[in-house]
Amino acid sequence: MADNPFAEFSLERAIGLRWTLRDIQAGRLKLSPVSDEDLQLLTELGLIELHDDGPVLTPAGAAVLSD
């Protein structure tokens, strides 16, 4: 199992970020908008990339959800 990229965050924050990754993966951003702060944090962690059509999971982001 890979290292937990959310280990430094509170449990509540880690759960919220994991749900944000799920929303990005499922394309639910119109129903569940993501904050700019969350997008920046997930980008810095290397879990998403920002493209013109919106955020996309990186392989590391997909691995977090498969654990």
PDB file of N, H, CA, C and O in Angstrom:
ATOM      1  N   MET A   1       0.850  -1.184   0.000  1.00  0.00           N
ATOM      2  CA  MET A   1       0.000   0.000   0.000  1.00  0.00           C
ATOM      3  C   MET A   1       0.892   1.242   0.000  1.00  0.00           C
ATOM      4  O   MET A   1       1.904   1.297   0.699  1.00  0.00           O
ATOM      5  N   ALA A   2       0.502   2.226  -0.789  1.00  0.00           N
ATOM      6  H   ALA A   2      -0.320   2.182  -1.357  1.00  0.00           H
ATOM      7  CA  ALA A   2       1.291   3.454  -0.909  1.00  0.00           C
ATOM      8  C   ALA A   2       1.152   4.297   0.356  1.00  0.00           C
ATOM      9  O   ALA A   2       0.213   4.134   1.136  1.00  0.00           O
ATOM     10  N   ASP A   3       2.110   5.196   0.532  1.00  0.00           N
ATOM     11  H   ASP A   3       2.872   5.328  -0.102  1.00  0.00           H
ATOM     12  CA  ASP A   3       2.023   6.123   1.662  1.00  0.00           C
ATOM     13  C   ASP A   3       0.761   6.959   1.533  1.00  0.00           C
ATOM     14  O   ASP A   3       0.331   7.287   0.427  1.00  0.00           O
ATOM     15  N   ASN A   4       0.178   7.297   2.659  1.00  0.00           N
ATOM     16  H   ASN A   4       0.527   7.030   3.558  1.00  0.00           H
ATOM     17  CA  ASN A   4      -1.045   8.088   2.685  1.00  0.00           C
ATOM     18  C   ASN A   4      -0.694   9.560   2.482  1.00  0.00           C
ATOM     19  O   ASN A   4      -0.050  10.154   3.346  1.00  0.00           O
ATOM     20  N   PRO A   5      -1.100  10.167   1.361  1.00  0.00           N
ATOM     21  CA  PRO A   5      -0.783  11.578   1.138  1.00  0.00           C
ATOM     22  C   PRO A   5      -1.547  12.512   2.077  1.00  0.00           C
ATOM     23  O   PRO A   5      -1.227  13.697   2.175  1.00  0.00           O
ATOM     24  N   PHE A   6      -2.551  11.981   2.762  1.00  0.00           N
ATOM     25  H   PHE A   6      -2.811  11.018   2.682  1.00  0.00           H
ATOM     26  CA  PHE A   6      -3.370  12.793   3.657  1.00  0.00           C
ATOM     27  C   PHE A   6      -2.999  12.608   5.120  1.00  0.00           C
ATOM     28  O   PHE A   6      -3.728  13.074   5.996  1.00  0.00           O
ATOM     29  N   ALA A   7      -1.889  11.944   5.409  1.00  0.00           N
ATOM     30  H   ALA A   7      -1.297  11.565   4.698  1.00  0.00           H
ATOM     31  CA  ALA A   7      -1.504  11.611   6.786  1.00  0.00           C
ATOM     32  C   ALA A   7      -1.325  12.846   7.668  1.00  0.00           C
ATOM     33  O   ALA A   7      -1.562  12.779   8.874  1.00  0.00           O
ATOM     34  N   GLU A   8      -0.918  13.955   7.093  1.00  0.00           N
ATOM     35  H   GLU A   8      -0.725  14.010   6.113  1.00  0.00           H
ATOM     36  CA  GLU A   8      -0.665  15.153   7.895  1.00  0.00           C
ATOM     37  C   GLU A   8      -1.930  15.947   8.218  1.00  0.00           C
ATOM     38  O   GLU A   8      -1.880  16.912   8.981  1.00  0.00           O
ATOM     39  N   PHE A   9      -3.056  15.549   7.644  1.00  0.00           N
ATOM     40  H   PHE A   9      -3.097  14.765   7.024  1.00  0.00           H
ATOM     41  CA  PHE A   9      -4.309  16.279   7.836  1.00  0.00           C
ATOM     42  C   PHE A   9      -5.175  15.602   8.886  1.00  0.00           C
ATOM     43  O   PHE A   9      -4.984  14.428   9.202  1.00  0.00           O
ATOM     44  N   SER A  10      -6.127  16.354   9.421  1.00  0.00           N
ATOM     45  H   SER A  10      -6.282  17.308   9.164  1.00  0.00           H
ATOM     46  CA  SER A  10      -7.091  15.762  10.350  1.00  0.00           C
ATOM     47  C   SER A  10      -7.925  14.729   9.593  1.00  0.00           C
ATOM     48  O   SER A  10      -7.990  14.753   8.364  1.00  0.00           O
ATOM     49  N   LEU A  11      -8.552  13.836  10.328  1.00  0.00           N
ATOM     50  H   LEU A  11      -8.499  13.817  11.327  1.00  0.00           H
ATOM     51  CA  LEU A  11      -9.376  12.805   9.711  1.00  0.00           C
ATOM     52  C   LEU A  11     -10.488  13.428   8.875  1.00  0.00           C
ATOM     53  O   LEU A  11     -10.757  12.976   7.763  1.00  0.00           O
ATOM     54  N   GLU A  12     -11.126  14.452   9.400  1.00  0.00           N
ATOM     55  H   GLU A  12     -10.907  14.819  10.304  1.00  0.00           H
ATOM     56  CA  GLU A  12     -12.217  15.122   8.683  1.00  0.00           C
ATOM     57  C   GLU A  12     -11.727  15.723   7.363  1.00  0.00           C
ATOM     58  O   GLU A  12     -12.384  15.590   6.330  1.00  0.00           O
ATOM     59  N   ARG A  13     -10.586  16.375   7.406  1.00  0.00           N
ATOM     60  H   ARG A  13     -10.052  16.483   8.244  1.00  0.00           H
ATOM     61  CA  ARG A  13     -10.010  16.997   6.192  1.00  0.00           C
ATOM     62  C   ARG A  13      -9.602  15.924   5.179  1.00  0.00           C
ATOM     63  O   ARG A  13      -9.832  16.078   3.980  1.00  0.00           O
ATOM     64  N   ALA A  14      -9.000  14.845   5.663  1.00  0.00           N
ATOM     65  H   ALA A  14      -8.813  14.719   6.638  1.00  0.00           H
ATOM     66  CA  ALA A  14      -8.581  13.758   4.778  1.00  0.00           C
ATOM     67  C   ALA A  14      -9.781  13.122   4.086  1.00  0.00           C
ATOM     68  O   ALA A  14      -9.725  12.821   2.893  1.00  0.00           O
ATOM     69  N   ILE A  15     -10.860  12.918   4.825  1.00  0.00           N
ATOM     70  H   ILE A  15     -10.906  13.163   5.794  1.00  0.00           H
ATOM     71  CA  ILE A  15     -12.075  12.354   4.234  1.00  0.00           C
ATOM     72  C   ILE A  15     -12.640  13.301   3.187  1.00  0.00           C
ATOM     73  O   ILE A  15     -13.054  12.860   2.115  1.00  0.00           O
ATOM     74  N   GLY A  16     -12.663  14.585   3.482  1.00  0.00           N
ATOM     75  H   GLY A  16     -12.327  14.943   4.353  1.00  0.00           H
ATOM     76  CA  GLY A  16     -13.152  15.578   2.525  1.00  0.00           C
ATOM     77  C   GLY A  16     -12.335  15.601   1.245  1.00  0.00           C
ATOM     78  O   GLY A  16     -12.893  15.684   0.152  1.00  0.00           O
ATOM     79  N   LEU A  17     -11.015  15.528   1.374  1.00  0.00           N
ATOM     80  H   LEU A  17     -10.562  15.461   2.262  1.00  0.00           H
ATOM     81  CA  LEU A  17     -10.153  15.523   0.190  1.00  0.00           C
ATOM     82  C   LEU A  17     -10.346  14.250  -0.629  1.00  0.00           C
ATOM     83  O   LEU A  17     -10.330  14.291  -1.859  1.00  0.00           O
ATOM     84  N   ARG A  18     -10.527  13.126   0.049  1.00  0.00           N
ATOM     85  H   ARG A  18     -10.540  13.092   1.049  1.00  0.00           H
ATOM     86  CA  ARG A  18     -10.776  11.860  -0.661  1.00  0.00           C
ATOM     87  C   ARG A  18     -12.104  11.950  -1.434  1.00  0.00           C
ATOM     88  O   ARG A  18     -12.192  11.494  -2.574  1.00  0.00           O
ATOM     89  N   TRP A  19     -13.122  12.533  -0.814  1.00  0.00           N
ATOM     90  H   TRP A  19     -13.050  12.904   0.112  1.00  0.00           H
ATOM     91  CA  TRP A  19     -14.397  12.716  -1.512  1.00  0.00           C
ATOM     92  C   TRP A  19     -14.240  13.672  -2.697  1.00  0.00           C
ATOM     93  O   TRP A  19     -14.881  13.491  -3.733  1.00  0.00           O
ATOM     94  N   THR A  20     -13.407  14.667  -2.548  1.00  0.00           N
ATOM     95  H   THR A  20     -12.887  14.815  -1.706  1.00  0.00           H
ATOM     96  CA  THR A  20     -13.147  15.576  -3.667  1.00  0.00           C
ATOM     97  C   THR A  20     -12.532  14.811  -4.828  1.00  0.00           C
ATOM     98  O   THR A  20     -12.918  15.017  -5.978  1.00  0.00           O
ATOM     99  N   LEU A  21     -11.584  13.935  -4.541  1.00  0.00           N
ATOM    100  H   LEU A  21     -11.271  13.768  -3.606  1.00  0.00           H
ATOM    101  CA  LEU A  21     -11.000  13.102  -5.604  1.00  0.00           C
ATOM    102  C   LEU A  21     -12.069  12.247  -6.273  1.00  0.00           C
ATOM    103  O   LEU A  21     -12.076  12.109  -7.496  1.00  0.00           O
ATOM    104  N   ARG A  22     -12.967  11.676  -5.487  1.00  0.00           N
ATOM    105  H   ARG A  22     -12.962  11.788  -4.493  1.00  0.00           H
ATOM    106  CA  ARG A  22     -14.054  10.862  -6.054  1.00  0.00           C
ATOM    107  C   ARG A  22     -14.966  11.702  -6.945  1.00  0.00           C
ATOM    108  O   ARG A  22     -15.388  11.253  -8.010  1.00  0.00           O
ATOM    109  N   ASP A  23     -15.267  12.926  -6.502  1.00  0.00           N
ATOM    110  H   ASP A  23     -14.924  13.290  -5.636  1.00  0.00           H
ATOM    111  CA  ASP A  23     -16.112  13.815  -7.305  1.00  0.00           C
ATOM    112  C   ASP A  23     -15.435  14.165  -8.626  1.00  0.00           C
ATOM    113  O   ASP A  23     -16.090  14.213  -9.667  1.00  0.00           O
ATOM    114  N   ILE A  24     -14.136  14.409  -8.588  1.00  0.00           N
ATOM    115  H   ILE A  24     -13.604  14.371  -7.743  1.00  0.00           H
ATOM    116  CA  ILE A  24     -13.391  14.719  -9.814  1.00  0.00           C
ATOM    117  C   ILE A  24     -13.407  13.510 -10.739  1.00  0.00           C
ATOM    118  O   ILE A  24     -13.661  13.645 -11.937  1.00  0.00           O
ATOM    119  N   GLN A  25     -13.139  12.334 -10.190  1.00  0.00           N
ATOM    120  H   GLN A  25     -12.933  12.225  -9.217  1.00  0.00           H
ATOM    121  CA  GLN A  25     -13.102  11.111 -10.993  1.00  0.00           C
ATOM    122  C   GLN A  25     -14.452  10.836 -11.656  1.00  0.00           C
ATOM    123  O   GLN A  25     -14.502  10.402 -12.807  1.00  0.00           O
ATOM    124  N   ALA A  26     -15.540  11.085 -10.936  1.00  0.00           N
ATOM    125  H   ALA A  26     -15.499  11.438 -10.000  1.00  0.00           H
ATOM    126  CA  ALA A  26     -16.877  10.793 -11.436  1.00  0.00           C
ATOM    127  C   ALA A  26     -17.475  11.935 -12.261  1.00  0.00           C
ATOM    128  O   ALA A  26     -18.567  11.790 -12.810  1.00  0.00           O
ATOM    129  N   GLY A  27     -16.781  13.053 -12.354  1.00  0.00           N
ATOM    130  H   GLY A  27     -15.894  13.171 -11.909  1.00  0.00           H
ATOM    131  CA  GLY A  27     -17.290  14.181 -13.125  1.00  0.00           C
ATOM    132  C   GLY A  27     -18.478  14.864 -12.477  1.00  0.00           C
ATOM    133  O   GLY A  27     -19.369  15.347 -13.177  1.00  0.00           O
ATOM    134  N   ARG A  28     -18.508  14.914 -11.157  1.00  0.00           N
ATOM    135  H   ARG A  28     -17.785  14.522 -10.589  1.00  0.00           H
ATOM    136  CA  ARG A  28     -19.630  15.530 -10.438  1.00  0.00           C
ATOM    137  C   ARG A  28     -19.344  16.957 -10.010  1.00  0.00           C
ATOM    138  O   ARG A  28     -19.915  17.417  -9.022  1.00  0.00           O
ATOM    139  N   LEU A  29     -18.491  17.664 -10.706  1.00  0.00           N
ATOM    140  H   LEU A  29     -18.026  17.290 -11.509  1.00  0.00           H
ATOM    141  CA  LEU A  29     -18.079  18.988 -10.251  1.00  0.00           C
ATOM    142  C   LEU A  29     -19.177  20.042 -10.393  1.00  0.00           C
ATOM    143  O   LEU A  29     -19.163  21.040  -9.673  1.00  0.00           O
ATOM    144  N   LYS A  30     -20.116  19.841 -11.298  1.00  0.00           N
ATOM    145  H   LYS A  30     -20.128  19.030 -11.883  1.00  0.00           H
ATOM    146  CA  LYS A  30     -21.216  20.805 -11.408  1.00  0.00           C
ATOM    147  C   LYS A  30     -22.170  20.658 -10.232  1.00  0.00           C
ATOM    148  O   LYS A  30     -22.767  21.637  -9.784  1.00  0.00           O
ATOM    149  N   LEU A  31     -22.314  19.432  -9.733  1.00  0.00           N
ATOM    150  H   LEU A  31     -21.829  18.637 -10.097  1.00  0.00           H
ATOM    151  CA  LEU A  31     -23.183  19.186  -8.589  1.00  0.00           C
ATOM    152  C   LEU A  31     -22.467  19.470  -7.270  1.00  0.00           C
ATOM    153  O   LEU A  31     -23.083  19.912  -6.301  1.00  0.00           O
ATOM    154  N   SER A  32     -21.159  19.210  -7.244  1.00  0.00           N
ATOM    155  H   SER A  32     -20.658  18.851  -8.032  1.00  0.00           H
ATOM    156  CA  SER A  32     -20.344  19.400  -6.043  1.00  0.00           C
ATOM    157  C   SER A  32     -19.113  20.221  -6.388  1.00  0.00           C
ATOM    158  O   SER A  32     -18.032  19.660  -6.563  1.00  0.00           O
ATOM    159  N   PRO A  33     -19.253  21.538  -6.489  1.00  0.00           N
ATOM    160  CA  PRO A  33     -18.096  22.365  -6.846  1.00  0.00           C
ATOM    161  C   PRO A  33     -16.953  22.190  -5.846  1.00  0.00           C
ATOM    162  O   PRO A  33     -17.172  22.011  -4.648  1.00  0.00           O
ATOM    163  N   VAL A  34     -15.738  22.247  -6.368  1.00  0.00           N
ATOM    164  H   VAL A  34     -15.559  22.392  -7.341  1.00  0.00           H
ATOM    165  CA  VAL A  34     -14.539  22.075  -5.556  1.00  0.00           C
ATOM    166  C   VAL A  34     -13.944  23.445  -5.275  1.00  0.00           C
ATOM    167  O   VAL A  34     -13.886  24.299  -6.160  1.00  0.00           O
ATOM    168  N   SER A  35     -13.501  23.654  -4.038  1.00  0.00           N
ATOM    169  H   SER A  35     -13.548  22.961  -3.319  1.00  0.00           H
ATOM    170  CA  SER A  35     -12.910  24.943  -3.688  1.00  0.00           C
ATOM    171  C   SER A  35     -11.537  25.090  -4.347  1.00  0.00           C
ATOM    172  O   SER A  35     -10.853  24.102  -4.613  1.00  0.00           O
ATOM    173  N   ASP A  36     -11.153  26.331  -4.602  1.00  0.00           N
ATOM    174  H   ASP A  36     -11.710  27.134  -4.386  1.00  0.00           H
ATOM    175  CA  ASP A  36      -9.834  26.608  -5.173  1.00  0.00           C
ATOM    176  C   ASP A  36      -8.729  26.103  -4.243  1.00  0.00           C
ATOM    177  O   ASP A  36      -7.693  25.624  -4.705  1.00  0.00           O
ATOM    178  N   GLU A  37      -8.953  26.213  -2.939  1.00  0.00           N
ATOM    179  H   GLU A  37      -9.794  26.602  -2.563  1.00  0.00           H
ATOM    180  CA  GLU A  37      -7.975  25.744  -1.951  1.00  0.00           C
ATOM    181  C   GLU A  37      -7.754  24.233  -2.080  1.00  0.00           C
ATOM    182  O   GLU A  37      -6.616  23.764  -2.049  1.00  0.00           O
ATOM    183  N   ASP A  38      -8.853  23.474  -2.225  1.00  0.00           N
ATOM    184  H   ASP A  38      -9.777  23.855  -2.250  1.00  0.00           H
ATOM    185  CA  ASP A  38      -8.727  22.021  -2.385  1.00  0.00           C
ATOM    186  C   ASP A  38      -8.021  21.672  -3.689  1.00  0.00           C
ATOM    187  O   ASP A  38      -7.179  20.774  -3.719  1.00  0.00           O
ATOM    188  N   LEU A  39      -8.358  22.378  -4.769  1.00  0.00           N
ATOM    189  H   LEU A  39      -9.042  23.107  -4.744  1.00  0.00           H
ATOM    190  CA  LEU A  39      -7.701  22.123  -6.049  1.00  0.00           C
ATOM    191  C   LEU A  39      -6.205  22.383  -5.963  1.00  0.00           C
ATOM    192  O   LEU A  39      -5.401  21.602  -6.473  1.00  0.00           O
ATOM    193  N   GLN A  40      -5.838  23.473  -5.320  1.00  0.00           N
ATOM    194  H   GLN A  40      -6.490  24.107  -4.905  1.00  0.00           H
ATOM    195  CA  GLN A  40      -4.419  23.804  -5.178  1.00  0.00           C
ATOM    196  C   GLN A  40      -3.697  22.749  -4.348  1.00  0.00           C
ATOM    197  O   GLN A  40      -2.605  22.314  -4.711  1.00  0.00           O
ATOM    198  N   LEU A  41      -4.295  22.341  -3.249  1.00  0.00           N
ATOM    199  H   LEU A  41      -5.183  22.694  -2.954  1.00  0.00           H
ATOM    200  CA  LEU A  41      -3.686  21.344  -2.375  1.00  0.00           C
ATOM    201  C   LEU A  41      -3.516  20.002  -3.084  1.00  0.00           C
ATOM    202  O   LEU A  41      -2.454  19.384  -3.005  1.00  0.00           O
ATOM    203  N   LEU A  42      -4.558  19.554  -3.775  1.00  0.00           N
ATOM    204  H   LEU A  42      -5.421  20.056  -3.840  1.00  0.00           H
ATOM    205  CA  LEU A  42      -4.475  18.275  -4.487  1.00  0.00           C
ATOM    206  C   LEU A  42      -3.465  18.332  -5.625  1.00  0.00           C
ATOM    207  O   LEU A  42      -2.822  17.329  -5.935  1.00  0.00           O
ATOM    208  N   THR A  43      -3.319  19.500  -6.250  1.00  0.00           N
ATOM    209  H   THR A  43      -3.841  20.315  -5.998  1.00  0.00           H
ATOM    210  CA  THR A  43      -2.303  19.676  -7.290  1.00  0.00           C
ATOM    211  C   THR A  43      -0.911  19.600  -6.677  1.00  0.00           C
ATOM    212  O   THR A  43      -0.031  18.934  -7.222  1.00  0.00           O
ATOM    213  N   GLU A  44      -0.702  20.274  -5.552  1.00  0.00           N
ATOM    214  H   GLU A  44      -1.416  20.815  -5.109  1.00  0.00           H
ATOM    215  CA  GLU A  44       0.601  20.254  -4.884  1.00  0.00           C
ATOM    216  C   GLU A  44       0.975  18.849  -4.422  1.00  0.00           C
ATOM    217  O   GLU A  44       2.152  18.489  -4.413  1.00  0.00           O
ATOM    218  N   LEU A  45      -0.027  18.053  -4.038  1.00  0.00           N
ATOM    219  H   LEU A  45      -0.983  18.345  -4.045  1.00  0.00           H
ATOM    220  CA  LEU A  45       0.218  16.677  -3.617  1.00  0.00           C
ATOM    221  C   LEU A  45       0.455  15.750  -4.818  1.00  0.00           C
ATOM    222  O   LEU A  45       0.830  14.590  -4.651  1.00  0.00           O
ATOM    223  N   GLY A  46       0.231  16.275  -6.025  1.00  0.00           N
ATOM    224  H   GLY A  46      -0.074  17.218  -6.160  1.00  0.00           H
ATOM    225  CA  GLY A  46       0.438  15.469  -7.231  1.00  0.00           C
ATOM    226  C   GLY A  46      -0.694  14.498  -7.511  1.00  0.00           C
ATOM    227  O   GLY A  46      -0.503  13.513  -8.226  1.00  0.00           O
ATOM    228  N   LEU A  47      -1.878  14.763  -6.955  1.00  0.00           N
ATOM    229  H   LEU A  47      -2.033  15.563  -6.374  1.00  0.00           H
ATOM    230  CA  LEU A  47      -2.998  13.852  -7.116  1.00  0.00           C
ATOM    231  C   LEU A  47      -3.920  14.237  -8.265  1.00  0.00           C
ATOM    232  O   LEU A  47      -4.670  13.402  -8.770  1.00  0.00           O
ATOM    233  N   ILE A  48      -3.866  15.502  -8.679  1.00  0.00           N
ATOM    234  H   ILE A  48      -3.256  16.181  -8.269  1.00  0.00           H
ATOM    235  CA  ILE A  48      -4.644  15.955  -9.834  1.00  0.00           C
ATOM    236  C   ILE A  48      -3.780  16.872 -10.687  1.00  0.00           C
ATOM    237  O   ILE A  48      -2.761  17.402 -10.244  1.00  0.00           O
ATOM    238  N   GLU A  49      -4.226  17.038 -11.926  1.00  0.00           N
ATOM    239  H   GLU A  49      -5.054  16.608 -12.286  1.00  0.00           H
ATOM    240  CA  GLU A  49      -3.660  18.035 -12.835  1.00  0.00           C
ATOM    241  C   GLU A  49      -4.810  18.901 -13.314  1.00  0.00           C
ATOM    242  O   GLU A  49      -5.925  18.413 -13.501  1.00  0.00           O
ATOM    243  N   LEU A  50      -4.545  20.172 -13.512  1.00  0.00           N
ATOM    244  H   LEU A  50      -3.639  20.568 -13.361  1.00  0.00           H
ATOM    245  CA  LEU A  50      -5.574  21.076 -14.007  1.00  0.00           C
ATOM    246  C   LEU A  50      -5.414  21.244 -15.511  1.00  0.00           C
ATOM    247  O   LEU A  50      -4.347  21.618 -15.999  1.00  0.00           O
ATOM    248  N   HIS A  51      -6.491  20.961 -16.235  1.00  0.00           N
ATOM    249  H   HIS A  51      -7.357  20.657 -15.838  1.00  0.00           H
ATOM    250  CA  HIS A  51      -6.535  21.127 -17.677  1.00  0.00           C
ATOM    251  C   HIS A  51      -7.609  22.148 -18.012  1.00  0.00           C
ATOM    252  O   HIS A  51      -8.361  22.569 -17.133  1.00  0.00           O
ATOM    253  N   ASP A  52      -7.687  22.550 -19.272  1.00  0.00           N
ATOM    254  H   ASP A  52      -7.077  22.208 -19.986  1.00  0.00           H
ATOM    255  CA  ASP A  52      -8.686  23.536 -19.687  1.00  0.00           C
ATOM    256  C   ASP A  52     -10.107  23.083 -19.369  1.00  0.00           C
ATOM    257  O   ASP A  52     -10.962  23.897 -19.021  1.00  0.00           O
ATOM    258  N   ASP A  53     -10.354  21.786 -19.491  1.00  0.00           N
ATOM    259  H   ASP A  53      -9.660  21.124 -19.774  1.00  0.00           H
ATOM    260  CA  ASP A  53     -11.705  21.276 -19.239  1.00  0.00           C
ATOM    261  C   ASP A  53     -11.929  20.873 -17.790  1.00  0.00           C
ATOM    262  O   ASP A  53     -12.967  20.297 -17.464  1.00  0.00           O
ATOM    263  N   GLY A  54     -10.975  21.164 -16.922  1.00  0.00           N
ATOM    264  H   GLY A  54     -10.132  21.632 -17.188  1.00  0.00           H
ATOM    265  CA  GLY A  54     -11.143  20.914 -15.493  1.00  0.00           C
ATOM    266  C   GLY A  54     -10.083  19.990 -14.927  1.00  0.00           C
ATOM    267  O   GLY A  54      -9.175  19.564 -15.639  1.00  0.00           O
ATOM    268  N   PRO A  55     -10.201  19.681 -13.642  1.00  0.00           N
ATOM    269  CA  PRO A  55      -9.208  18.828 -12.984  1.00  0.00           C
ATOM    270  C   PRO A  55      -9.340  17.373 -13.433  1.00  0.00           C
ATOM    271  O   PRO A  55     -10.433  16.886 -13.719  1.00  0.00           O
ATOM    272  N   VAL A  56      -8.183  16.692 -13.485  1.00  0.00           N
ATOM    273  H   VAL A  56      -7.294  17.089 -13.252  1.00  0.00           H
ATOM    274  CA  VAL A  56      -8.118  15.285 -13.883  1.00  0.00           C
ATOM    275  C   VAL A  56      -7.205  14.574 -12.887  1.00  0.00           C
ATOM    276  O   VAL A  56      -6.171  15.111 -12.491  1.00  0.00           O
ATOM    277  N   LEU A  57      -7.590  13.370 -12.487  1.00  0.00           N
ATOM    278  H   LEU A  57      -8.430  12.933 -12.809  1.00  0.00           H
ATOM    279  CA  LEU A  57      -6.748  12.595 -11.583  1.00  0.00           C
ATOM    280  C   LEU A  57      -5.448  12.189 -12.268  1.00  0.00           C
ATOM    281  O   LEU A  57      -5.433  11.857 -13.453  1.00  0.00           O
ATOM    282  N   THR A  58      -4.382  12.221 -11.518  1.00  0.00           N
ATOM    283  H   THR A  58      -4.395  12.490 -10.555  1.00  0.00           H
ATOM    284  CA  THR A  58      -3.106  11.669 -11.986  1.00  0.00           C
ATOM    285  C   THR A  58      -3.105  10.176 -11.609  1.00  0.00           C
ATOM    286  O   THR A  58      -3.992   9.727 -10.883  1.00  0.00           O
ATOM    287  N   PRO A  59      -2.143   9.423 -12.085  1.00  0.00           N
ATOM    288  CA  PRO A  59      -2.052   8.025 -11.635  1.00  0.00           C
ATOM    289  C   PRO A  59      -1.949   7.908 -10.107  1.00  0.00           C
ATOM    290  O   PRO A  59      -2.495   6.975  -9.518  1.00  0.00           O
ATOM    291  N   ALA A  60      -1.253   8.852  -9.471  1.00  0.00           N
ATOM    292  H   ALA A  60      -0.810   9.611  -9.949  1.00  0.00           H
ATOM    293  CA  ALA A  60      -1.147   8.837  -8.001  1.00  0.00           C
ATOM    294  C   ALA A  60      -2.513   9.084  -7.366  1.00  0.00           C
ATOM    295  O   ALA A  60      -2.837   8.471  -6.349  1.00  0.00           O
ATOM    296  N   GLY A  61      -3.313   9.967  -7.946  1.00  0.00           N
ATOM    297  H   GLY A  61      -3.050  10.465  -8.772  1.00  0.00           H
ATOM    298  CA  GLY A  61      -4.652  10.233  -7.428  1.00  0.00           C
ATOM    299  C   GLY A  61      -5.557   9.025  -7.580  1.00  0.00           C
ATOM    300  O   GLY A  61      -6.335   8.710  -6.679  1.00  0.00           O
ATOM    301  N   ALA A  62      -5.460   8.348  -8.712  1.00  0.00           N
ATOM    302  H   ALA A  62      -4.828   8.603  -9.444  1.00  0.00           H
ATOM    303  CA  ALA A  62      -6.256   7.131  -8.923  1.00  0.00           C
ATOM    304  C   ALA A  62      -5.830   6.043  -7.948  1.00  0.00           C
ATOM    305  O   ALA A  62      -6.665   5.275  -7.471  1.00  0.00           O
ATOM    306  N   ALA A  63      -4.531   5.972  -7.649  1.00  0.00           N
ATOM    307  H   ALA A  63      -3.852   6.595  -8.037  1.00  0.00           H
ATOM    308  CA  ALA A  63      -4.031   4.959  -6.709  1.00  0.00           C
ATOM    309  C   ALA A  63      -4.575   5.203  -5.308  1.00  0.00           C
ATOM    310  O   ALA A  63      -4.867   4.250  -4.586  1.00  0.00           O
ATOM    311  N   VAL A  64      -4.714   6.463  -4.916  1.00  0.00           N
ATOM    312  H   VAL A  64      -4.476   7.237  -5.502  1.00  0.00           H
ATOM    313  CA  VAL A  64      -5.267   6.783  -3.597  1.00  0.00           C
ATOM    314  C   VAL A  64      -6.684   6.237  -3.474  1.00  0.00           C
ATOM    315  O   VAL A  64      -7.069   5.740  -2.415  1.00  0.00           O
ATOM    316  N   LEU A  65      -7.461   6.328  -4.550  1.00  0.00           N
ATOM    317  H   LEU A  65      -7.148   6.732  -5.409  1.00  0.00           H
ATOM    318  CA  LEU A  65      -8.834   5.861  -4.500  1.00  0.00           C
ATOM    319  C   LEU A  65      -8.941   4.349  -4.614  1.00  0.00           C
ATOM    320  O   LEU A  65      -9.953   3.773  -4.214  1.00  0.00           O
ATOM    321  N   SER A  66      -7.934   3.706  -5.144  1.00  0.00           N
ATOM    322  H   SER A  66      -7.112   4.174  -5.469  1.00  0.00           H
ATOM    323  CA  SER A  66      -7.993   2.251  -5.281  1.00  0.00           C
ATOM    324  C   SER A  66      -7.551   1.533  -4.019  1.00  0.00           C
ATOM    325  O   SER A  66      -7.741   0.323  -3.896  1.00  0.00           O
ATOM    326  N   ASP A  67      -6.960   2.266  -3.074  1.00  0.00           N
ATOM    327  H   ASP A  67      -6.806   3.249  -3.173  1.00  0.00           H
ATOM    328  CA  ASP A  67      -6.510   1.645  -1.812  1.00  0.00           C
ATOM    329  C   ASP A  67      -7.658   1.367  -0.887  1.00  0.00           C
ATOM    330  O   ASP A  67      -7.454   0.849   0.211  1.00  0.00           O
TER     331      ASP A  67
END
